[in-house]
Amino acid sequence: MVFIGIAAVLFLPHTGQPRGIPVSSLTISPTMPAASITQPASAMPSLPPCTISITGLKVLPSAIRLQVMTSTCYSGDISELSVSINGEKKGTLGTDPGATGTYPGSSSANMVVVVAKFSNGAENVVYQNSAL
């Protein structure tokens, strides 16, 4: 009985064979913009090992006042502190401790985000507050 089962498997056509699926080739033009090419994670710049402390205060009725309190970054590590309020870029904040800036917001709660841009090209959110 076992012999008949083995013979059937060997001599009957096998219908479970994978069939090839035609695939069209993809050609990439050498003139494509560089922005369309994604860099591998290993090529992304690393963040400097430093911290930046920022405080925020709402100045009634709608202005937001930010101040850099402390920074352990070396001079030149930070190229810019970019300030966004409610998703709109509002300007930049000085990079040295003690630097202050006042930016327009709304009279209701504001989402304030400060992104540090470092000289090596890395970026990092260093302040975020949704209640100002």
N, C-alpha and C positions, 0 to 999 in steps of 0.2 A: 504494500500500500504506500509506503514511504517512497519507494522507487518510482511509482506512477506520479506522485506529487512533484518529485524532483525533475522528472522527465518533462512534465507539463510546463514547469517554470523555464526550463532550458530551451524548449522547442516552440513555445507559443510566442507570437510577436509581443514585444513589450510596448504598451501604449503610454506608459508614464515617462517616456523619454522627453527631456526638455527640448523645446523647439527654440530656435534662434529668433530673436525679435530684432527687426531692422532698426538701427539707431542712426539718426542723422549726425553728421560730424558738426562740431562747433568750431568756427573759425573766429579768432579774436584779432581784430585789426591792431597793428602796432601803434596806431595813432590814437587809441582810446585814452581818455584823460586819466591821469594817475589817481584821481579821487575814486575811481570805480574799482581800484584794486585794494583789497583788504590786507592789512599787514598782519602777520602772525603775532600772537600775544607776546612772544619772546622779543619781538622787535619794538614793542611799545616802550617809551621811556619810563624809568622807574621814579617813584616819588622820593624826594630827598628825605632823610630821616630827621625831620624837624616838625615843630608844631606852631600853630598860629592861633591866638586867642582873640576873639572879637566879641564885643558886646553891642547890643542894639536897644534903642529906646524910641518909643513913639512920642513925637512932639506934636501935641494937639494943634489943629484938628487932624492933619493928614501927613505930616512929614515924618520921615524915619531918619534917626541919627545913629550912625555906626562909628565905632572907635576900635582901633587895633590896640589891644591891651598889652599883649606880650608876643614875642616871637623867638623861637630858638633857631631860626634859619640864619645862615650866614649871609652877609651882605652880597647881594647879587643873585641869590638863589631864587627869589620871587621876582618875576618880571611884571606881574600885574595882579591886583585883586579886583575882579570884575563883579559889580553889584547888579543884581536883577531883582525887581520887585513885581510880583504878580505876573511872572513870565516875560517881562520886558526889561531889556538892559537899560540901566539908569546911569551908568558911568563906572568910574573906578574909585577905589579907596587907596590912599597912600599905603606903602608897604612897611613903613617903620612903626615901632611902638609909639603910641600917642597920636598917630594920624587919625583924623576925624573927617566925616563927610555927612551931609544932610541931603536926602533924596526925596522926591515927591512920591507919595503913596496915596491910598484912599482913606476915607474917614472910617471905614470898617476895617476888619482884620486884613493884614497884608502878609503874603508869603514872600519872605526875604531870603535870598540865597547869595552867598559870596563864594566865588570860585577863585582859587589861587592858580595862577598860571606860572609855572616854573621855567627857569632859563633853559632847562634841558628839553622842554616841550611837553612835560607832564602837566596834568591838570587835576585838581582835587577840590571838592566842596569843603570849605573850612568853616562855614557858618550857614545855618539854616534855621529859620524861625517862621512858623505859620501863624503866629498870634500877635504880630506887631501891627 
